[in-house]
Structure formats: structure tokens, C-alpha cells
Amino acid sequence: MVLTQAQAAARLGRLLALPGNERCADCPTRRPKWASINLGVFMCLRCSGCHRGLGVQISKVRSVTLDTWVERD
């Protein structure tokens, strides 16, 4: 199922509002705007670069605001 941009933004907003998601998973930076979709964590721009460097077999990084999000079963 492909989410509309509005649906994806609403879901991501709800997830970011959950306790613990107000900060990067790897450092104390507030309001993360990146996510590892297979690890299920949010992160800052700097840490997203580190995750990208690990390779997609370890961490699949997507932007909360720039990328298209697809729901998978």
C-alpha cells in the first residue's frame, strides 16, 4: 500500500511524538529527521550518515520529510 504524503507525514508525526523518539537514537540531538526503517529508530542527520556508511544490509536510512514512505505487510 502506498501512503499519500499527508498520511505518511501524519503517521511519522505520531511515531516521533512517542516517548524516546524526541531524540536521536545514537546521540542527544533533539528532533531527529531521519529513520532506520529496518531498525525502527529515529536519528539526526549526522548519525544517519554513519548508518548509511554501514550499508543497507545493516541499516536502511530514510528521511522523515524528503523520502516517499511505503507501508509493507
KEBAKE-221431 format. One record per residue: residue number from 1; chain; y negated, z, x negated of N, C-alpha, C in turn. Coordinates in Angstrom, 1 decimal, always signed. Example, Ala and Ser with C-alpha at 12.3 -4.5 7.8 and 13.67 -1.06 7.14 Angstrom:
BEGIN
<node><drendren>1</drendren><palum>A</palum><n_c2>+5.7</n_c2><n_c3>+7.8</n_c3><n_c1>-13.2</n_c1><ca_c2>+4.5</ca_c2><ca_c3>+7.8</ca_c3><ca_c1>-12.3</ca_c1><c_c2>+3.3</c_c2><c_c3>+7.8</c_c3><c_c1>-13.2</c_c1></node>
<node><drendren>2</drendren><palum>A</palum><n_c2>+2.2</n_c2><n_c3>+7.1</n_c3><n_c1>-12.8</n_c1><ca_c2>+1.1</ca_c2><ca_c3>+7.1</ca_c3><ca_c1>-13.7</ca_c1><c_c2>+0.0</c_c2><c_c3>+7.9</c_c3><c_c1>-12.9</c_c1></node>
! end
This chain:
BEGIN
<node><drendren>1</drendren><palum>A</palum><n_c2>+1.2</n_c2><n_c3>+0.0</n_c3><n_c1>-0.8</n_c1><ca_c2>+0.0</ca_c2><ca_c3>+0.0</ca_c3><ca_c1>+0.0</ca_c1><c_c2>-1.2</c_c2><c_c3>+0.0</c_c3><c_c1>-0.9</c_c1></node>
<node><drendren>2</drendren><palum>A</palum><n_c2>-2.1</n_c2><n_c3>-0.9</n_c3><n_c1>-0.6</n_c1><ca_c2>-3.4</ca_c2><ca_c3>-0.9</ca_c3><ca_c1>-1.4</ca_c1><c_c2>-4.4</c_c2><c_c3>-0.2</c_c3><c_c1>-0.6</c_c1></node>
<node><drendren>3</drendren><palum>A</palum><n_c2>-5.1</n_c2><n_c3>+0.8</n_c3><n_c1>-1.3</n_c1><ca_c2>-6.1</ca_c2><ca_c3>+1.6</ca_c3><ca_c1>-0.6</ca_c1><c_c2>-7.5</c_c2><c_c3>+0.8</c_c3><c_c1>-0.7</c_c1></node>
<node><drendren>4</drendren><palum>A</palum><n_c2>-8.3</n_c2><n_c3>+1.0</n_c3><n_c1>+0.3</n_c1><ca_c2>-9.6</ca_c2><ca_c3>+0.5</ca_c3><ca_c1>+0.2</ca_c1><c_c2>-10.4</c_c2><c_c3>+1.3</c_c3><c_c1>-0.9</c_c1></node>
<node><drendren>5</drendren><palum>A</palum><n_c2>-11.5</n_c2><n_c3>+0.8</n_c3><n_c1>-1.4</n_c1><ca_c2>-12.2</ca_c2><ca_c3>+1.6</ca_c3><ca_c1>-2.3</ca_c1><c_c2>-12.7</c_c2><c_c3>+2.9</c_c3><c_c1>-1.7</c_c1></node>
<node><drendren>6</drendren><palum>A</palum><n_c2>-13.1</n_c2><n_c3>+2.9</n_c3><n_c1>-0.4</n_c1><ca_c2>-13.5</ca_c2><ca_c3>+4.1</ca_c3><ca_c1>+0.2</ca_c1><c_c2>-12.4</c_c2><c_c3>+5.1</c_c3><c_c1>+0.4</c_c1></node>
<node><drendren>7</drendren><palum>A</palum><n_c2>-11.2</n_c2><n_c3>+4.7</n_c3><n_c1>+0.7</n_c1><ca_c2>-10.0</ca_c2><ca_c3>+5.5</ca_c3><ca_c1>+0.8</ca_c1><c_c2>-9.6</c_c2><c_c3>+6.2</c_c3><c_c1>-0.5</c_c1></node>
<node><drendren>8</drendren><palum>A</palum><n_c2>-9.6</n_c2><n_c3>+5.3</n_c3><n_c1>-1.5</n_c1><ca_c2>-9.3</ca_c2><ca_c3>+5.8</ca_c3><ca_c1>-2.9</ca_c1><c_c2>-10.3</c_c2><c_c3>+6.9</c_c3><c_c1>-3.3</c_c1></node>
<node><drendren>9</drendren><palum>A</palum><n_c2>-11.6</n_c2><n_c3>+6.6</n_c3><n_c1>-3.1</n_c1><ca_c2>-12.7</ca_c2><ca_c3>+7.5</ca_c3><ca_c1>-3.5</ca_c1><c_c2>-12.5</c_c2><c_c3>+8.8</c_c3><c_c1>-2.8</c_c1></node>
<node><drendren>10</drendren><palum>A</palum><n_c2>-12.2</n_c2><n_c3>+8.8</n_c3><n_c1>-1.5</n_c1><ca_c2>-12.0</ca_c2><ca_c3>+10.0</ca_c3><ca_c1>-0.7</ca_c1><c_c2>-10.8</c_c2><c_c3>+10.8</c_c3><c_c1>-1.2</c_c1></node>
<node><drendren>11</drendren><palum>A</palum><n_c2>-9.7</n_c2><n_c3>+10.2</n_c3><n_c1>-1.5</n_c1><ca_c2>-8.5</ca_c2><ca_c3>+10.9</ca_c3><ca_c1>-2.0</ca_c1><c_c2>-8.8</c_c2><c_c3>+11.5</c_c3><c_c1>-3.4</c_c1></node>
<node><drendren>12</drendren><palum>A</palum><n_c2>-9.4</n_c2><n_c3>+10.7</n_c3><n_c1>-4.2</n_c1><ca_c2>-9.7</ca_c2><ca_c3>+11.2</ca_c3><ca_c1>-5.6</ca_c1><c_c2>-10.7</c_c2><c_c3>+12.4</c_c3><c_c1>-5.5</c_c1></node>
<node><drendren>13</drendren><palum>A</palum><n_c2>-11.6</n_c2><n_c3>+12.3</n_c3><n_c1>-4.6</n_c1><ca_c2>-12.6</ca_c2><ca_c3>+13.4</ca_c3><ca_c1>-4.5</ca_c1><c_c2>-11.9</c_c2><c_c3>+14.6</c_c3><c_c1>-4.0</c_c1></node>
<node><drendren>14</drendren><palum>A</palum><n_c2>-11.0</n_c2><n_c3>+14.5</n_c3><n_c1>-3.1</n_c1><ca_c2>-10.2</ca_c2><ca_c3>+15.7</ca_c3><ca_c1>-2.6</ca_c1><c_c2>-9.4</c_c2><c_c3>+16.3</c_c3><c_c1>-3.8</c_c1></node>
<node><drendren>15</drendren><palum>A</palum><n_c2>-8.8</n_c2><n_c3>+15.4</n_c3><n_c1>-4.6</n_c1><ca_c2>-8.0</ca_c2><ca_c3>+15.9</ca_c3><ca_c1>-5.7</ca_c1><c_c2>-8.9</c_c2><c_c3>+16.6</c_c3><c_c1>-6.8</c_c1></node>
<node><drendren>16</drendren><palum>A</palum><n_c2>-10.0</n_c2><n_c3>+16.0</n_c3><n_c1>-7.1</n_c1><ca_c2>-10.9</ca_c2><ca_c3>+16.6</ca_c3><ca_c1>-8.0</ca_c1><c_c2>-11.5</c_c2><c_c3>+17.9</c_c3><c_c1>-7.6</c_c1></node>
<node><drendren>17</drendren><palum>A</palum><n_c2>-11.5</n_c2><n_c3>+18.1</n_c3><n_c1>-6.3</n_c1><ca_c2>-12.1</ca_c2><ca_c3>+19.4</ca_c3><ca_c1>-5.7</ca_c1><c_c2>-11.0</c_c2><c_c3>+20.5</c_c3><c_c1>-5.8</c_c1></node>
<node><drendren>18</drendren><palum>A</palum><n_c2>-9.8</n_c2><n_c3>+20.2</n_c3><n_c1>-6.1</n_c1><ca_c2>-8.8</ca_c2><ca_c3>+21.3</ca_c3><ca_c1>-6.2</ca_c1><c_c2>-9.0</c_c2><c_c3>+22.2</c_c3><c_c1>-7.4</c_c1></node>
<node><drendren>19</drendren><palum>A</palum><n_c2>-8.7</n_c2><n_c3>+23.4</n_c3><n_c1>-7.3</n_c1><ca_c2>-8.9</ca_c2><ca_c3>+24.4</ca_c3><ca_c1>-8.4</ca_c1><c_c2>-8.1</c_c2><c_c3>+23.8</c_c3><c_c1>-9.7</c_c1></node>
<node><drendren>20</drendren><palum>A</palum><n_c2>-8.8</n_c2><n_c3>+23.9</n_c3><n_c1>-10.8</n_c1><ca_c2>-8.3</ca_c2><ca_c3>+23.4</ca_c3><ca_c1>-12.0</ca_c1><c_c2>-8.7</c_c2><c_c3>+22.0</c_c3><c_c1>-12.4</c_c1></node>
<node><drendren>21</drendren><palum>A</palum><n_c2>-9.1</n_c2><n_c3>+21.2</n_c3><n_c1>-11.4</n_c1><ca_c2>-9.4</ca_c2><ca_c3>+19.8</ca_c3><ca_c1>-11.7</ca_c1><c_c2>-10.9</c_c2><c_c3>+19.6</c_c3><c_c1>-11.9</c_c1></node>
<node><drendren>22</drendren><palum>A</palum><n_c2>-11.7</n_c2><n_c3>+20.7</n_c3><n_c1>-12.0</n_c1><ca_c2>-13.1</ca_c2><ca_c3>+20.6</ca_c3><ca_c1>-12.2</ca_c1><c_c2>-13.4</c_c2><c_c3>+20.4</c_c3><c_c1>-13.7</c_c1></node>
<node><drendren>23</drendren><palum>A</palum><n_c2>-12.4</n_c2><n_c3>+20.6</n_c3><n_c1>-14.5</n_c1><ca_c2>-12.5</ca_c2><ca_c3>+20.5</ca_c3><ca_c1>-16.0</ca_c1><c_c2>-11.4</c_c2><c_c3>+19.5</c_c3><c_c1>-16.5</c_c1></node>
<node><drendren>24</drendren><palum>A</palum><n_c2>-11.7</n_c2><n_c3>+18.9</n_c3><n_c1>-17.7</n_c1><ca_c2>-10.7</ca_c2><ca_c3>+18.1</ca_c3><ca_c1>-18.3</ca_c1><c_c2>-9.5</c_c2><c_c3>+18.9</c_c3><c_c1>-18.6</c_c1></node>
<node><drendren>25</drendren><palum>A</palum><n_c2>-8.3</n_c2><n_c3>+18.3</n_c3><n_c1>-18.5</n_c1><ca_c2>-7.0</ca_c2><ca_c3>+18.9</ca_c3><ca_c1>-18.8</ca_c1><c_c2>-6.9</c_c2><c_c3>+19.3</c_c3><c_c1>-20.2</c_c1></node>
<node><drendren>26</drendren><palum>A</palum><n_c2>-7.6</n_c2><n_c3>+18.6</n_c3><n_c1>-21.1</n_c1><ca_c2>-7.4</ca_c2><ca_c3>+18.8</ca_c3><ca_c1>-22.6</ca_c1><c_c2>-8.5</c_c2><c_c3>+19.5</c_c3><c_c1>-23.3</c_c1></node>
<node><drendren>27</drendren><palum>A</palum><n_c2>-9.7</n_c2><n_c3>+19.6</n_c3><n_c1>-22.6</n_c1><ca_c2>-10.8</ca_c2><ca_c3>+20.3</ca_c3><ca_c1>-23.3</ca_c1><c_c2>-11.7</c_c2><c_c3>+20.9</c_c3><c_c1>-22.2</c_c1></node>
<node><drendren>28</drendren><palum>A</palum><n_c2>-12.7</n_c2><n_c3>+21.6</n_c3><n_c1>-22.5</n_c1><ca_c2>-13.5</ca_c2><ca_c3>+22.3</ca_c3><ca_c1>-21.5</ca_c1><c_c2>-14.6</c_c2><c_c3>+21.5</c_c3><c_c1>-20.8</c_c1></node>
<node><drendren>29</drendren><palum>A</palum><n_c2>-14.6</n_c2><n_c3>+20.1</n_c3><n_c1>-21.0</n_c1><ca_c2>-15.6</ca_c2><ca_c3>+19.3</ca_c3><ca_c1>-20.4</ca_c1><c_c2>-15.5</c_c2><c_c3>+19.3</c_c3><c_c1>-18.9</c_c1></node>
<node><drendren>30</drendren><palum>A</palum><n_c2>-16.7</n_c2><n_c3>+19.5</n_c3><n_c1>-18.2</n_c1><ca_c2>-16.7</ca_c2><ca_c3>+19.6</ca_c3><ca_c1>-16.8</ca_c1><c_c2>-16.8</c_c2><c_c3>+18.2</c_c3><c_c1>-16.1</c_c1></node>
<node><drendren>31</drendren><palum>A</palum><n_c2>-16.3</n_c2><n_c3>+18.1</n_c3><n_c1>-14.9</n_c1><ca_c2>-16.4</ca_c2><ca_c3>+16.9</ca_c3><ca_c1>-14.1</ca_c1><c_c2>-15.7</c_c2><c_c3>+15.7</c_c3><c_c1>-14.7</c_c1></node>
<node><drendren>32</drendren><palum>A</palum><n_c2>-14.4</n_c2><n_c3>+15.8</n_c3><n_c1>-14.9</n_c1><ca_c2>-13.7</ca_c2><ca_c3>+14.6</ca_c3><ca_c1>-15.5</ca_c1><c_c2>-13.7</c_c2><c_c3>+13.4</c_c3><c_c1>-14.7</c_c1></node>
<node><drendren>33</drendren><palum>A</palum><n_c2>-13.8</n_c2><n_c3>+12.2</n_c3><n_c1>-15.3</n_c1><ca_c2>-13.9</ca_c2><ca_c3>+11.0</ca_c3><ca_c1>-14.5</ca_c1><c_c2>-12.7</c_c2><c_c3>+10.0</c_c3><c_c1>-14.9</c_c1></node>
<node><drendren>34</drendren><palum>A</palum><n_c2>-11.7</n_c2><n_c3>+10.5</n_c3><n_c1>-15.6</n_c1><ca_c2>-10.6</ca_c2><ca_c3>+9.7</ca_c3><ca_c1>-15.9</ca_c1><c_c2>-9.3</c_c2><c_c3>+10.5</c_c3><c_c1>-15.5</c_c1></node>
<node><drendren>35</drendren><palum>A</palum><n_c2>-8.2</n_c2><n_c3>+9.8</n_c3><n_c1>-15.4</n_c1><ca_c2>-6.9</ca_c2><ca_c3>+10.4</ca_c3><ca_c1>-15.0</ca_c1><c_c2>-5.8</c_c2><c_c3>+9.8</c_c3><c_c1>-15.7</c_c1></node>
<node><drendren>36</drendren><palum>A</palum><n_c2>-4.8</n_c2><n_c3>+10.6</n_c3><n_c1>-16.0</n_c1><ca_c2>-3.5</ca_c2><ca_c3>+10.0</ca_c3><ca_c1>-16.4</ca_c1><c_c2>-2.6</c_c2><c_c3>+10.0</c_c3><c_c1>-15.2</c_c1></node>
<node><drendren>37</drendren><palum>A</palum><n_c2>-2.3</n_c2><n_c3>+8.8</n_c3><n_c1>-14.7</n_c1><ca_c2>-1.6</ca_c2><ca_c3>+8.7</ca_c3><ca_c1>-13.4</ca_c1><c_c2>-0.2</c_c2><c_c3>+9.1</c_c3><c_c1>-13.5</c_c1></node>
<node><drendren>38</drendren><palum>A</palum><n_c2>+0.5</n_c2><n_c3>+9.0</n_c3><n_c1>-14.6</n_c1><ca_c2>+1.8</ca_c2><ca_c3>+9.5</ca_c3><ca_c1>-14.7</ca_c1><c_c2>+2.0</c_c2><c_c3>+10.9</c_c3><c_c1>-15.0</c_c1></node>
<node><drendren>39</drendren><palum>A</palum><n_c2>+1.0</n_c2><n_c3>+11.5</n_c3><n_c1>-15.7</n_c1><ca_c2>+1.0</ca_c2><ca_c3>+13.0</ca_c3><ca_c1>-16.0</ca_c1><c_c2>+0.3</c_c2><c_c3>+13.8</c_c3><c_c1>-14.9</c_c1></node>
<node><drendren>40</drendren><palum>A</palum><n_c2>-0.5</n_c2><n_c3>+13.2</n_c3><n_c1>-14.0</n_c1><ca_c2>-1.1</ca_c2><ca_c3>+13.9</ca_c3><ca_c1>-12.9</ca_c1><c_c2>-2.2</c_c2><c_c3>+14.8</c_c3><c_c1>-13.3</c_c1></node>
<node><drendren>41</drendren><palum>A</palum><n_c2>-3.0</n_c2><n_c3>+14.4</n_c3><n_c1>-14.3</n_c1><ca_c2>-4.1</ca_c2><ca_c3>+15.3</ca_c3><ca_c1>-14.8</ca_c1><c_c2>-5.4</c_c2><c_c3>+14.4</c_c3><c_c1>-14.9</c_c1></node>
<node><drendren>42</drendren><palum>A</palum><n_c2>-6.5</n_c2><n_c3>+15.1</n_c3><n_c1>-14.7</n_c1><ca_c2>-7.8</ca_c2><ca_c3>+14.5</ca_c3><ca_c1>-14.9</ca_c1><c_c2>-8.4</c_c2><c_c3>+14.9</c_c3><c_c1>-16.3</c_c1></node>
<node><drendren>43</drendren><palum>A</palum><n_c2>-9.2</n_c2><n_c3>+14.0</n_c3><n_c1>-16.9</n_c1><ca_c2>-9.7</ca_c2><ca_c3>+14.2</ca_c3><ca_c1>-18.2</ca_c1><c_c2>-11.0</c_c2><c_c3>+13.5</c_c3><c_c1>-18.4</c_c1></node>
<node><drendren>44</drendren><palum>A</palum><n_c2>-11.7</n_c2><n_c3>+13.9</n_c3><n_c1>-19.5</n_c1><ca_c2>-13.0</ca_c2><ca_c3>+13.4</ca_c3><ca_c1>-19.8</ca_c1><c_c2>-12.8</c_c2><c_c3>+12.0</c_c3><c_c1>-20.6</c_c1></node>
<node><drendren>45</drendren><palum>A</palum><n_c2>-13.9</n_c2><n_c3>+11.4</n_c3><n_c1>-20.8</n_c1><ca_c2>-13.9</ca_c2><ca_c3>+10.1</ca_c3><ca_c1>-21.5</ca_c1><c_c2>-13.3</c_c2><c_c3>+10.2</c_c3><c_c1>-22.9</c_c1></node>
<node><drendren>46</drendren><palum>A</palum><n_c2>-13.7</n_c2><n_c3>+11.2</n_c3><n_c1>-23.6</n_c1><ca_c2>-13.2</ca_c2><ca_c3>+11.4</ca_c3><ca_c1>-25.0</ca_c1><c_c2>-11.7</c_c2><c_c3>+11.6</c_c3><c_c1>-25.0</c_c1></node>
<node><drendren>47</drendren><palum>A</palum><n_c2>-11.2</n_c2><n_c3>+12.4</n_c3><n_c1>-24.2</n_c1><ca_c2>-9.8</ca_c2><ca_c3>+12.7</ca_c3><ca_c1>-24.1</ca_c1><c_c2>-9.0</c_c2><c_c3>+11.5</c_c3><c_c1>-23.5</c_c1></node>
<node><drendren>48</drendren><palum>A</palum><n_c2>-9.6</n_c2><n_c3>+10.7</n_c3><n_c1>-22.7</n_c1><ca_c2>-9.0</ca_c2><ca_c3>+9.6</ca_c3><ca_c1>-22.1</ca_c1><c_c2>-8.7</c_c2><c_c3>+8.6</c_c3><c_c1>-23.3</c_c1></node>
<node><drendren>49</drendren><palum>A</palum><n_c2>-9.6</n_c2><n_c3>+8.5</n_c3><n_c1>-24.2</n_c1><ca_c2>-9.4</ca_c2><ca_c3>+7.6</ca_c3><ca_c1>-25.4</ca_c1><c_c2>-8.2</c_c2><c_c3>+8.1</c_c3><c_c1>-26.2</c_c1></node>
<node><drendren>50</drendren><palum>A</palum><n_c2>-8.0</n_c2><n_c3>+9.4</n_c3><n_c1>-26.4</n_c1><ca_c2>-6.9</ca_c2><ca_c3>+9.9</ca_c3><ca_c1>-27.1</ca_c1><c_c2>-5.6</c_c2><c_c3>+9.6</c_c3><c_c1>-26.3</c_c1></node>
<node><drendren>51</drendren><palum>A</palum><n_c2>-5.6</n_c2><n_c3>+9.7</n_c3><n_c1>-25.0</n_c1><ca_c2>-4.4</ca_c2><ca_c3>+9.4</ca_c3><ca_c1>-24.2</ca_c1><c_c2>-4.1</c_c2><c_c3>+7.9</c_c3><c_c1>-24.3</c_c1></node>
<node><drendren>52</drendren><palum>A</palum><n_c2>-5.1</n_c2><n_c3>+7.1</n_c3><n_c1>-24.2</n_c1><ca_c2>-4.9</ca_c2><ca_c3>+5.6</ca_c3><ca_c1>-24.4</ca_c1><c_c2>-4.2</c_c2><c_c3>+5.3</c_c3><c_c1>-25.7</c_c1></node>
<node><drendren>53</drendren><palum>A</palum><n_c2>-4.6</n_c2><n_c3>+6.0</n_c3><n_c1>-26.7</n_c1><ca_c2>-4.0</ca_c2><ca_c3>+5.9</ca_c3><ca_c1>-28.1</ca_c1><c_c2>-2.6</c_c2><c_c3>+6.2</c_c3><c_c1>-28.1</c_c1></node>
<node><drendren>54</drendren><palum>A</palum><n_c2>-2.1</n_c2><n_c3>+7.1</n_c3><n_c1>-27.2</n_c1><ca_c2>-0.7</ca_c2><ca_c3>+7.5</ca_c3><ca_c1>-27.2</ca_c1><c_c2>+0.2</c_c2><c_c3>+6.3</c_c3><c_c1>-26.7</c_c1></node>
<node><drendren>55</drendren><palum>A</palum><n_c2>-0.4</n_c2><n_c3>+5.4</n_c3><n_c1>-26.0</n_c1><ca_c2>+0.4</ca_c2><ca_c3>+4.3</ca_c3><ca_c1>-25.4</ca_c1><c_c2>+0.8</c_c2><c_c3>+4.6</c_c3><c_c1>-24.0</c_c1></node>
<node><drendren>56</drendren><palum>A</palum><n_c2>+1.0</n_c2><n_c3>+3.5</n_c3><n_c1>-23.2</n_c1><ca_c2>+1.3</ca_c2><ca_c3>+3.6</ca_c3><ca_c1>-21.8</ca_c1><c_c2>+2.6</c_c2><c_c3>+4.2</c_c3><c_c1>-21.5</c_c1></node>
<node><drendren>57</drendren><palum>A</palum><n_c2>+3.5</n_c2><n_c3>+4.2</n_c3><n_c1>-22.5</n_c1><ca_c2>+4.8</ca_c2><ca_c3>+4.9</ca_c3><ca_c1>-22.3</ca_c1><c_c2>+4.7</c_c2><c_c3>+6.4</c_c3><c_c1>-22.3</c_c1></node>
<node><drendren>58</drendren><palum>A</palum><n_c2>+3.5</n_c2><n_c3>+6.9</n_c3><n_c1>-22.7</n_c1><ca_c2>+3.3</ca_c2><ca_c3>+8.4</ca_c3><ca_c1>-22.7</ca_c1><c_c2>+2.3</c_c2><c_c3>+8.7</c_c3><c_c1>-21.6</c_c1></node>
<node><drendren>59</drendren><palum>A</palum><n_c2>+1.1</n_c2><n_c3>+8.0</n_c3><n_c1>-21.6</n_c1><ca_c2>+0.1</ca_c2><ca_c3>+8.4</ca_c3><ca_c1>-20.6</ca_c1><c_c2>-0.6</c_c2><c_c3>+7.1</c_c3><c_c1>-20.1</c_c1></node>
<node><drendren>60</drendren><palum>A</palum><n_c2>-0.6</n_c2><n_c3>+6.9</n_c3><n_c1>-18.8</n_c1><ca_c2>-1.2</ca_c2><ca_c3>+5.7</ca_c3><ca_c1>-18.2</ca_c1><c_c2>-2.6</c_c2><c_c3>+6.2</c_c3><c_c1>-17.7</c_c1></node>
<node><drendren>61</drendren><palum>A</palum><n_c2>-3.7</n_c2><n_c3>+5.7</n_c3><n_c1>-18.3</n_c1><ca_c2>-5.0</ca_c2><ca_c3>+6.2</ca_c3><ca_c1>-18.0</ca_c1><c_c2>-5.7</c_c2><c_c3>+5.3</c_c3><c_c1>-17.1</c_c1></node>
<node><drendren>62</drendren><palum>A</palum><n_c2>-6.4</n_c2><n_c3>+5.8</n_c3><n_c1>-16.1</n_c1><ca_c2>-7.2</ca_c2><ca_c3>+5.1</ca_c3><ca_c1>-15.2</ca_c1><c_c2>-8.6</c_c2><c_c3>+5.8</c_c3><c_c1>-15.0</c_c1></node>
<node><drendren>63</drendren><palum>A</palum><n_c2>-9.6</n_c2><n_c3>+5.0</n_c3><n_c1>-14.7</n_c1><ca_c2>-10.9</ca_c2><ca_c3>+5.6</ca_c3><ca_c1>-14.4</ca_c1><c_c2>-10.9</c_c2><c_c3>+6.0</c_c3><c_c1>-12.9</c_c1></node>
<node><drendren>64</drendren><palum>A</palum><n_c2>-11.5</n_c2><n_c3>+7.1</n_c3><n_c1>-12.7</n_c1><ca_c2>-11.6</ca_c2><ca_c3>+7.6</ca_c3><ca_c1>-11.3</ca_c1><c_c2>-12.6</c_c2><c_c3>+6.7</c_c3><c_c1>-10.5</c_c1></node>
<node><drendren>65</drendren><palum>A</palum><n_c2>-13.6</n_c2><n_c3>+6.1</n_c3><n_c1>-11.2</n_c1><ca_c2>-14.6</ca_c2><ca_c3>+5.3</ca_c3><ca_c1>-10.5</ca_c1><c_c2>-14.5</c_c2><c_c3>+3.8</c_c3><c_c1>-10.7</c_c1></node>
<node><drendren>66</drendren><palum>A</palum><n_c2>-13.9</n_c2><n_c3>+3.4</n_c3><n_c1>-11.8</n_c1><ca_c2>-14.0</ca_c2><ca_c3>+2.0</ca_c3><ca_c1>-12.2</ca_c1><c_c2>-12.7</c_c2><c_c3>+1.2</c_c3><c_c1>-11.9</c_c1></node>
<node><drendren>67</drendren><palum>A</palum><n_c2>-11.6</n_c2><n_c3>+1.8</n_c3><n_c1>-11.8</n_c1><ca_c2>-10.3</ca_c2><ca_c3>+1.1</ca_c3><ca_c1>-11.6</ca_c1><c_c2>-10.0</c_c2><c_c3>+1.0</c_c3><c_c1>-10.2</c_c1></node>
<node><drendren>68</drendren><palum>A</palum><n_c2>-9.1</n_c2><n_c3>+0.1</n_c3><n_c1>-9.8</n_c1><ca_c2>-8.5</ca_c2><ca_c3>+0.0</ca_c3><ca_c1>-8.5</ca_c1><c_c2>-7.3</c_c2><c_c3>+0.8</c_c3><c_c1>-8.4</c_c1></node>
<node><drendren>69</drendren><palum>A</palum><n_c2>-7.2</n_c2><n_c3>+1.7</n_c3><n_c1>-7.4</n_c1><ca_c2>-6.0</ca_c2><ca_c3>+2.6</ca_c3><ca_c1>-7.3</ca_c1><c_c2>-5.1</c_c2><c_c3>+2.1</c_c3><c_c1>-6.2</c_c1></node>
<node><drendren>70</drendren><palum>A</palum><n_c2>-3.8</n_c2><n_c3>+2.1</n_c3><n_c1>-6.5</n_c1><ca_c2>-2.7</ca_c2><ca_c3>+1.6</ca_c3><ca_c1>-5.6</ca_c1><c_c2>-1.8</c_c2><c_c3>+2.8</c_c3><c_c1>-5.3</c_c1></node>
<node><drendren>71</drendren><palum>A</palum><n_c2>-1.5</n_c2><n_c3>+3.0</n_c3><n_c1>-4.0</n_c1><ca_c2>-0.5</ca_c2><ca_c3>+4.1</ca_c3><ca_c1>-3.6</ca_c1><c_c2>+0.9</c_c2><c_c3>+3.5</c_c3><c_c1>-3.8</c_c1></node>
<node><drendren>72</drendren><palum>A</palum><n_c2>+1.7</n_c2><n_c3>+4.3</n_c3><n_c1>-4.5</n_c1><ca_c2>+3.1</ca_c2><ca_c3>+4.0</ca_c3><ca_c1>-4.7</ca_c1><c_c2>+4.0</c_c2><c_c3>+5.0</c_c3><c_c1>-4.0</c_c1></node>
<node><drendren>73</drendren><palum>A</palum><n_c2>+5.2</n_c2><n_c3>+4.5</n_c3><n_c1>-3.5</n_c1><ca_c2>+6.1</ca_c2><ca_c3>+5.5</ca_c3><ca_c1>-2.9</ca_c1><c_c2>+6.8</c_c2><c_c3>+6.3</c_c3><c_c1>-3.9</c_c1></node>
! end
